[in-house]
Amino acid sequence: MKGIKTYKEHSVSVSSNEELVLRLFEKAIVSLWEAHGFLGAGDKRSAVHPMQLSRKIFSELLACLDHDEGGELTENLHGLYLWIIREISRAGFEGDADRLEKSIEVAQSIYDGFKEAFSPQEP
């Protein structure tokens, strides 16, 4: 197991900022779908951990925004990240899988946009 841990640490340490953003989004989205499944089954307690993890990820993404350089895009992402964090919290409090699904859709849309923007462009 030590070899796997070392590989994962090395893999993250050599990743570009773009790759790290995509990985964070992927983890957040997977966690949100996990929570969605729990909420849909009426198991609010099991949904807590994946929702907390997703909120933490979006809080970190929010904290990393460069408001000095990012302009309108940064302001839009700021608002979207705050909305996602609030909706995750509301979904948890209400046990509302549908509300959580809306957050997932927005997160997926942002992820898709980043993935397209970060992919190599053909000449």
C-alpha positions as CSV (number, residue, x, y, z in Angstrom):
1,M,0.0,0.0,0.0
2,K,2.9,2.3,0.6
3,G,3.8,2.2,-3.1
4,I,0.2,3.3,-4.1
5,K,0.3,6.2,-1.6
6,T,3.7,7.3,-3.0
7,Y,2.4,7.1,-6.5
8,K,-0.7,9.2,-5.7
9,E,1.4,11.8,-3.9
10,H,3.8,12.0,-6.9
11,S,1.0,12.1,-9.4
12,V,-0.6,15.1,-7.7
13,S,2.8,16.9,-7.2
14,V,3.5,16.8,-11.0
15,S,0.0,17.7,-12.1
16,S,-0.6,21.1,-13.7
17,N,-3.1,23.5,-12.1
18,E,-5.5,22.7,-14.8
19,E,-5.3,19.0,-14.1
20,L,-5.8,19.6,-10.4
21,V,-8.9,21.7,-11.0
22,L,-10.4,19.0,-13.2
23,R,-9.6,16.3,-10.6
24,L,-11.2,18.4,-7.9
25,F,-14.4,18.8,-10.0
26,E,-14.4,15.1,-10.7
27,K,-14.2,14.2,-7.1
28,A,-16.8,16.7,-6.1
29,I,-19.2,15.5,-8.8
30,V,-18.7,11.9,-7.9
31,S,-19.3,12.7,-4.2
32,L,-22.4,14.7,-5.0
33,W,-23.9,11.7,-7.0
34,E,-23.1,9.5,-4.0
35,A,-24.9,11.9,-1.7
36,H,-27.8,12.1,-4.2
37,G,-28.2,8.3,-4.0
38,F,-28.3,8.4,-0.3
39,L,-30.8,11.2,-0.2
40,G,-32.9,9.5,-2.8
41,A,-33.1,6.5,-0.5
42,G,-34.0,8.6,2.5
43,D,-30.6,8.1,4.2
44,K,-29.6,11.7,5.1
45,R,-27.0,10.5,7.6
46,S,-24.9,8.7,4.9
47,A,-25.2,11.7,2.6
48,V,-23.4,13.9,5.1
49,H,-19.8,12.9,4.4
50,P,-20.0,13.2,0.6
51,M,-21.8,16.5,0.8
52,Q,-19.2,17.9,3.3
53,L,-16.4,16.8,1.0
54,S,-18.0,18.5,-2.0
55,R,-18.6,21.7,0.0
56,K,-14.9,21.7,1.1
57,I,-13.8,21.2,-2.5
58,F,-16.0,24.1,-3.8
59,S,-14.8,26.3,-0.8
60,E,-11.2,25.6,-1.9
61,L,-12.0,26.4,-5.5
62,L,-13.7,29.6,-4.3
63,A,-10.6,30.6,-2.2
64,C,-8.3,30.0,-5.2
65,L,-10.0,32.4,-7.5
66,D,-7.8,35.3,-8.6
67,H,-10.0,38.3,-8.5
68,D,-7.2,40.6,-9.6
69,E,-6.6,38.8,-12.9
70,G,-9.8,37.0,-13.6
71,G,-12.3,39.7,-14.3
72,E,-15.9,38.8,-15.2
73,L,-15.1,35.1,-15.4
74,T,-13.9,35.1,-11.9
75,E,-16.9,37.0,-10.6
76,N,-19.2,34.5,-12.4
77,L,-17.4,31.5,-11.0
78,H,-17.5,33.1,-7.5
79,G,-21.2,33.4,-7.7
80,L,-21.7,29.9,-9.0
81,Y,-19.4,28.3,-6.4
82,L,-21.3,30.1,-3.6
83,W,-24.6,29.0,-5.1
84,I,-23.4,25.4,-5.3
85,I,-22.2,25.4,-1.7
86,R,-25.5,26.9,-0.5
87,E,-27.6,24.4,-2.5
88,I,-25.6,21.4,-1.2
89,S,-26.2,22.7,2.4
90,R,-30.0,23.2,1.7
91,A,-30.3,19.8,0.0
92,G,-28.7,18.2,3.1
93,F,-30.9,20.1,5.6
94,E,-34.0,19.2,3.6
95,G,-33.0,15.8,2.4
96,D,-33.8,16.9,-1.1
97,A,-32.1,14.9,-3.8
98,D,-33.7,17.0,-6.6
99,R,-32.1,20.2,-5.2
100,L,-28.8,18.4,-5.1
101,E,-29.2,17.2,-8.7
102,K,-29.5,20.9,-9.8
103,S,-26.1,21.6,-8.1
104,I,-24.6,18.6,-9.9
105,E,-25.8,19.8,-13.2
106,V,-24.2,23.2,-12.6
107,A,-21.0,21.7,-11.4
108,Q,-20.9,19.3,-14.4
109,S,-21.5,22.3,-16.8
110,I,-18.5,24.2,-15.2
111,Y,-16.4,21.1,-15.4
112,D,-17.2,20.5,-19.0
113,G,-16.3,24.1,-19.8
114,F,-13.0,23.8,-18.0
115,K,-12.2,20.5,-19.7
116,E,-12.8,22.1,-23.1
117,A,-10.8,25.2,-22.3
118,F,-7.9,23.1,-20.9
119,S,-7.7,20.7,-23.8
120,P,-5.1,21.3,-26.5
121,Q,-6.5,23.4,-29.3
122,E,-6.0,22.3,-32.9
123,P,-4.3,24.9,-35.2
